[in-house]
Structure formats: C-alpha cells, structure tokens
Amino acid sequence: MFTDLNTRLEAIKEAQWKKRKYEEHLARASEYLNEQNQKTSQLKNQLLKEQKDVEKLEKISLTNIFYTIIGKKLEKLDQEQQESLAAQLKYEEAVETMEEMKTEIAELTAKLETVRHADRDYQLLLIEKERLIHDEQSIWSEQLYELSDKQAELKASLKEYQEAIDAGNGTSRALSTALNSLEKARGWSTWDMVGGGMITTAIKHGHIDDAKNHVHQAQTYIRHFQEELKDVVNHGHIDLQFSGMLTFADYFFDGLIVDWVVHGKITDSIKQVESTKTTVDGLLRQLREQQNHHEYEFKQIAAERKQLLELAQ
C-alpha cells in the first residue's frame, strides 16, 4: 500500500508540474507568436514601401544579395540600402520563427491534453491519504506524507533543472556552430583583403550564409532556454538575470549588414555571438550549482523519510 501510494504521488506531482509548465509555455508562446506576427507585418510594410518584392524574400540568401549588388561595392551602400538589407534578413527570420511557433503551440496543446486531469487526481489522492492516516493498520502518518510530498516535489524540481540545463547546453552548442561559420568567414575575409578576388569573396559570403542559418537555430535554442529558465525562476525561487537574449538575432543582423565585407565588421559579429555564449555558459554554471543544492536536499529528505518508515514498521 505504501509503495503504491508513493508511486502514484510521484506520478501525479510530475503530471501537475507538466500541466503548469505546458500552460505557462502555451500562454507565452501565443503571446510571442502575436509579437512575431506584428513584427512580420511591420517589416513587410517597410519592404513594400521600398518597392521590394516581398514574395521573393522567403529563404533569402546573403550570397544572392551579395551578387545582386556586387557592382555597387557593398561597403559604399548608403544608410537606406543598409537598412533595407537588414529588414530583408529580419523579415525572413520573423517568418521562419512564426512557422516554428505555430508548430510549437500545436505540440504544447497536445501535451497539455495528456495531463489536464492532474489537479483532480491530486485531490482524489489527498482523500485517500486522509483515510490511510486514520487507518490504524496503515503506516502512513501526516509527517510521513508531508515528507513524501516534499520529496515528490523536489523530484519534479530536479527534472525542471535538468531540462533547463539540457536546453542551455543545446544553446551553447548552437552558438559554437555559428561562431565556427563566422570564424571561417573571417579567415576568408583576411585573404580577400589582401587580394583574394571574387572567388574568395564568394566563399566568405557562403560562410556568412551558413552563419545566418546557424544564428536562426541558435535563436530558437535561446527562446527554448529562456522558457526553461522562466520555469526555474518562477518555481524554484532562484534569481537569474537573462533578459535581452531574445533580441540577439536582430542585433546580429544589424551588425552584419553594416559594412559587412570589412574584416572588422565580421569580427564585431563574432563578438556578439561570443558575448551571448558567455551569458549562456554563465547561466548554465548557476543552474548546475542550484541543481546540486536541490539534489542534496532531496537526499536529506529521503534519508529522513526512510528513518521514519523504519520506526513505523
């Protein structure tokens, strides 16, 4: 009877944690989708005013842009042209993100359906708990139940920390991949500056195209990591500073467009990615420290509960 109730308690606590998580993620995902919708409309209007063919902006290639304006010497583009190119990149980023958000919302809705009765199940378990506590043949006591409840809560909390750490590790790897592409572009840029010619310039911009795709992937990871961090902060009573990470891609594209064939500007883009990666890695260290603290607390409660069970038997 003890093992059965304890197993159910852990399962229901985990279901409650998932239900809360999915509900909060769904609310924030819907809000973020609306923001991306507005952003896409604004960028589309901006590009239409500049008489751009918006339909051709889907899956835009930096290399294609480069070949379109190569005769103008990109470093001599005026401010309006630079802003137009940045807007094109941001438009594609926003459209791609919108599609991802729609898929994510559908997945979250389906997941939420699997745990929608979690709170009701917990209330039913409380009724059974009360019956067992008052049953003289049962080893259950109020103190034992409180310890079991706390242990189940901590077990769910540890899963929350692990999910945040997994998301952070994925983000760090995605940023490293983007950095690698930019480092390759910087290497070809050095050769280009000493007379490498059009072939090396094209290769360099091919690497920047790769970096753009990797930056989008990193931005997606950052958004997921930020969601997991919010879970930990809201439910784990931990103070983490992580605001502003979601603007990473916008700043990256702004910096990349301005004089992008100049070696120094590729270096600036690298610094932007490195700075974001440093922030992510710092947050990961804090999460691991807190996870270790929770694991210690979990073991302490497990030992206390074991001792109480031995006395009851």
C-alpha positions as CSV (number, residue, x, y, z in Angstrom):
1,M,0.0,0.0,0.0
2,F,2.8,2.4,0.9
3,T,4.7,1.8,-2.4
4,D,1.6,2.1,-4.4
5,L,0.5,5.4,-2.9
6,N,4.0,6.8,-3.0
7,T,4.4,5.8,-6.7
8,R,1.1,7.5,-7.6
9,L,2.1,10.6,-5.6
10,E,5.3,11.0,-7.6
11,A,3.5,10.4,-10.9
12,I,0.7,12.9,-10.0
13,K,3.2,15.5,-8.8
14,E,5.1,15.2,-12.1
15,A,1.8,15.5,-14.0
16,Q,1.0,18.6,-12.1
17,W,4.4,20.1,-12.8
18,K,4.0,19.3,-16.5
19,K,0.5,20.8,-16.6
20,R,1.7,24.0,-15.1
21,K,4.7,24.1,-17.4
22,Y,2.7,23.4,-20.6
23,E,0.0,26.0,-19.6
24,E,2.6,28.7,-18.9
25,H,4.6,27.8,-22.1
26,L,1.5,27.9,-24.2
27,A,0.5,31.3,-22.9
28,R,3.9,32.8,-23.6
29,A,4.2,31.0,-26.9
30,S,0.8,32.5,-28.0
31,E,2.0,35.9,-26.9
32,Y,5.3,35.6,-28.7
33,L,3.5,34.4,-31.9
34,N,1.4,37.6,-31.8
35,E,4.6,39.7,-31.4
36,Q,6.2,37.9,-34.4
37,N,3.0,38.4,-36.4
38,Q,3.2,42.2,-35.7
39,K,6.9,42.3,-36.4
40,T,6.4,40.4,-39.7
41,S,3.7,42.8,-40.8
42,Q,5.8,45.9,-40.0
43,L,8.8,44.5,-41.9
44,K,6.6,43.6,-44.8
45,N,5.1,47.1,-44.9
46,Q,8.6,48.6,-44.7
47,L,9.8,46.5,-47.6
48,L,6.7,47.2,-49.7
49,K,7.2,51.0,-49.2
50,E,10.7,50.4,-50.7
51,Q,9.0,48.6,-53.6
52,K,10.6,45.3,-52.8
53,D,9.0,42.0,-54.0
54,V,8.2,40.6,-50.6
55,E,7.3,37.2,-52.0
56,K,10.9,36.8,-53.2
57,L,12.2,37.5,-49.7
58,E,11.4,34.0,-48.5
59,K,14.5,32.0,-47.8
60,I,16.7,34.9,-48.9
61,S,20.4,34.1,-49.4
62,L,23.1,36.5,-48.2
63,T,25.2,35.3,-51.1
64,N,22.4,36.2,-53.6
65,I,22.1,39.6,-52.1
66,F,25.9,40.0,-52.4
67,Y,25.8,39.1,-56.1
68,T,22.9,41.4,-56.8
69,I,24.8,44.5,-55.5
70,I,28.4,43.4,-56.1
71,G,28.9,46.1,-58.7
72,K,28.0,48.8,-56.2
73,K,30.7,47.9,-53.7
74,L,28.8,46.9,-50.7
75,E,31.0,49.0,-48.3
76,K,29.7,52.1,-50.1
77,L,26.0,51.4,-49.7
78,D,24.0,54.3,-48.2
79,Q,22.2,54.1,-44.9
80,E,18.8,53.4,-46.6
81,Q,20.2,50.5,-48.6
82,Q,21.9,49.1,-45.4
83,E,18.6,49.3,-43.5
84,S,16.7,47.6,-46.4
85,L,19.1,44.7,-46.4
86,A,18.8,44.3,-42.6
87,A,15.0,44.4,-42.9
88,Q,15.1,41.6,-45.5
89,L,17.0,39.4,-43.2
90,K,14.8,40.2,-40.2
91,Y,11.7,39.5,-42.3
92,E,12.9,36.0,-43.2
93,E,13.9,35.4,-39.5
94,A,10.4,36.5,-38.3
95,V,8.5,34.4,-40.9
96,E,10.6,31.3,-40.1
97,T,10.1,31.9,-36.4
98,M,6.3,32.3,-36.9
99,E,6.0,28.9,-38.5
100,E,8.1,27.3,-35.8
101,M,5.8,28.9,-33.1
102,K,2.7,27.6,-34.8
103,T,4.1,24.0,-34.7
104,E,5.2,24.5,-31.1
105,I,1.8,25.7,-30.0
106,A,0.1,22.7,-31.6
107,E,2.6,20.4,-29.8
108,L,2.1,22.1,-26.4
109,T,-1.7,21.9,-26.8
110,A,-1.5,18.1,-27.4
111,K,0.9,17.6,-24.4
112,L,-1.4,19.6,-22.2
113,E,-4.3,17.4,-23.0
114,T,-2.4,14.4,-21.6
115,V,-2.2,15.9,-18.1
116,R,-5.3,18.0,-17.9
117,H,-6.7,15.9,-15.0
118,A,-3.6,16.2,-12.9
119,D,-5.1,18.6,-10.3
120,R,-8.2,16.5,-9.9
121,D,-6.1,13.3,-9.5
122,Y,-4.2,15.0,-6.7
123,Q,-7.3,16.0,-4.9
124,L,-8.5,12.3,-5.0
125,L,-5.1,11.2,-3.7
126,L,-5.5,13.6,-0.7
127,I,-8.8,12.0,0.2
128,E,-7.2,8.6,0.1
129,K,-4.3,9.9,2.2
130,E,-6.6,11.1,4.9
131,R,-8.3,7.7,5.0
132,L,-4.9,5.9,5.3
133,I,-3.6,8.3,8.0
134,H,-6.7,7.5,10.2
135,D,-6.4,3.8,9.5
136,E,-4.6,2.1,12.4
137,Q,-3.4,-0.7,10.2
138,S,-1.6,1.8,7.9
139,I,2.0,3.0,8.4
140,W,1.0,6.4,6.9
141,S,1.2,9.5,9.2
142,E,0.9,13.2,8.5
143,Q,4.6,13.6,8.9
144,L,5.4,10.7,6.5
145,Y,3.0,12.1,3.9
146,E,4.5,15.6,4.1
147,L,8.0,14.2,3.6
148,S,6.8,12.0,0.7
149,D,5.0,15.0,-0.8
150,K,8.1,17.2,-0.4
151,Q,10.3,14.5,-2.0
152,A,8.0,14.2,-4.9
153,E,8.0,18.0,-5.3
154,L,11.8,18.0,-5.3
155,K,12.0,15.2,-7.8
156,A,9.9,17.2,-10.2
157,S,12.0,20.3,-9.5
158,L,15.2,18.4,-10.3
159,K,13.7,17.4,-13.7
160,E,12.9,21.1,-14.3
161,Y,16.5,22.0,-13.6
162,Q,17.7,19.2,-15.9
163,E,15.5,20.4,-18.7
164,A,16.9,23.9,-18.3
165,I,20.4,22.6,-18.4
166,D,19.8,20.5,-21.4
167,A,18.3,23.5,-23.2
168,G,21.3,25.6,-22.2
169,N,23.7,23.0,-23.5
170,G,21.9,22.9,-26.8
171,T,22.0,26.7,-27.0
172,S,25.7,26.8,-26.2
173,R,26.4,24.2,-28.9
174,A,24.3,26.1,-31.5
175,L,26.2,29.3,-30.7
176,S,29.5,27.5,-31.1
177,T,28.4,26.3,-34.5
178,A,27.5,29.9,-35.6
179,L,30.9,31.0,-34.3
180,N,32.7,28.4,-36.3
181,S,31.0,29.6,-39.5
182,L,31.9,33.2,-38.8
183,E,35.4,32.3,-38.0
184,K,35.7,30.7,-41.4
185,A,34.2,33.8,-43.0
186,R,36.8,35.9,-41.1
187,G,39.6,33.7,-42.4
188,W,38.5,34.1,-46.0
189,S,37.9,37.8,-45.3
190,T,41.6,38.2,-44.4
191,W,42.6,36.6,-47.7
192,D,40.0,38.8,-49.5
193,M,41.5,41.9,-48.1
194,V,45.0,41.1,-49.5
195,G,43.7,40.5,-53.0
196,G,42.0,37.1,-52.9
197,G,39.5,38.2,-55.5
198,M,35.9,37.4,-56.3
199,I,36.2,33.6,-55.6
200,T,37.4,34.1,-52.0
201,T,34.8,36.9,-51.5
202,A,32.0,34.5,-52.7
203,I,33.3,31.7,-50.4
204,K,33.4,34.2,-47.5
205,H,29.8,35.2,-48.1
206,G,28.8,31.5,-48.4
207,H,30.2,31.0,-44.8
208,I,28.2,34.1,-43.7
209,D,25.1,32.5,-45.3
210,D,25.8,29.4,-43.1
211,A,26.3,31.6,-40.1
212,K,22.9,33.2,-40.7
213,N,21.2,29.8,-40.7
214,H,23.1,28.8,-37.6
215,V,22.2,32.1,-35.9
216,H,18.5,31.3,-36.5
217,Q,18.9,27.9,-35.0
218,A,20.7,29.5,-32.0
219,Q,17.9,32.0,-31.6
220,T,15.4,29.1,-31.5
221,Y,17.5,27.4,-28.8
222,I,17.8,30.7,-26.9
223,R,14.0,31.0,-26.9
224,H,13.6,27.5,-25.5
225,F,16.3,28.0,-23.0
226,Q,14.7,31.3,-21.8
227,E,11.4,29.4,-21.4
228,E,13.1,26.8,-19.2
229,L,14.8,29.5,-17.2
230,K,11.5,31.1,-16.5
231,D,10.2,27.8,-15.2
232,V,13.1,27.5,-12.8
233,V,12.9,31.2,-11.7
234,N,9.1,31.1,-11.2
235,H,9.0,27.7,-9.4
236,G,12.5,27.3,-7.9
237,H,12.9,30.6,-6.1
238,I,16.2,31.4,-7.8
239,D,17.3,34.8,-9.2
240,L,18.7,34.6,-12.7
241,Q,19.3,37.6,-15.0
242,F,18.6,36.6,-18.6
243,S,16.6,39.4,-20.1
244,G,17.5,40.6,-23.6
245,M,18.8,37.3,-25.0
246,L,15.8,37.1,-27.5
247,T,17.0,40.3,-29.3
248,F,20.2,38.6,-30.2
249,A,19.3,37.9,-33.8
250,D,18.2,41.4,-34.5
251,Y,21.4,42.9,-33.2
252,F,23.4,40.3,-35.1
253,F,21.8,41.1,-38.5
254,D,22.1,44.9,-37.9
255,G,25.9,44.5,-37.2
256,L,26.4,42.0,-40.1
257,I,24.9,44.3,-42.7
258,V,26.8,47.5,-41.9
259,D,30.0,47.3,-44.0
260,W,29.9,43.5,-43.9
261,V,32.8,43.0,-46.3
262,V,35.0,44.9,-44.0
263,H,37.0,42.4,-41.9
264,G,36.4,44.4,-38.7
265,K,32.6,44.0,-39.0
266,I,32.8,40.3,-39.3
267,T,34.8,40.5,-36.1
268,D,32.0,42.5,-34.5
269,S,29.5,39.8,-35.4
270,I,31.8,37.2,-33.8
271,K,32.0,39.3,-30.6
272,Q,28.2,39.5,-30.5
273,V,27.9,35.7,-30.7
274,E,30.7,35.2,-28.2
275,S,29.1,37.6,-25.7
276,T,25.8,35.7,-25.9
277,K,27.6,32.4,-25.5
278,T,29.4,33.7,-22.4
279,T,26.0,34.7,-20.9
280,V,24.5,31.3,-21.6
281,D,27.5,29.5,-20.2
282,G,27.3,31.6,-17.0
283,L,23.7,30.8,-16.6
284,L,24.5,27.1,-17.0
285,R,27.0,27.3,-14.2
286,Q,24.4,28.8,-11.9
287,L,21.8,26.2,-12.8
288,R,24.3,23.3,-12.1
289,E,25.0,24.8,-8.7
290,Q,21.4,25.1,-7.8
291,Q,20.7,21.6,-9.1
292,N,23.4,20.2,-6.8
293,H,21.8,22.1,-3.9
294,H,18.4,20.5,-4.7
295,E,20.0,17.1,-5.1
296,Y,21.5,17.4,-1.6
297,E,18.1,18.5,-0.2
298,F,16.4,15.5,-1.9
299,K,18.9,13.0,-0.4
300,Q,18.4,14.6,3.1
301,I,14.6,14.2,2.9
302,A,14.9,10.7,1.5
303,A,17.1,9.7,4.5
304,E,14.6,11.3,6.9
305,R,11.7,9.5,5.4
306,K,13.5,6.2,5.4
307,Q,14.2,6.6,9.1
308,L,10.5,7.4,9.8
309,L,9.4,4.3,7.9
310,E,11.8,2.1,9.8
311,L,10.4,3.4,13.1
312,A,6.8,2.9,11.9
313,Q,7.4,-0.7,11.0
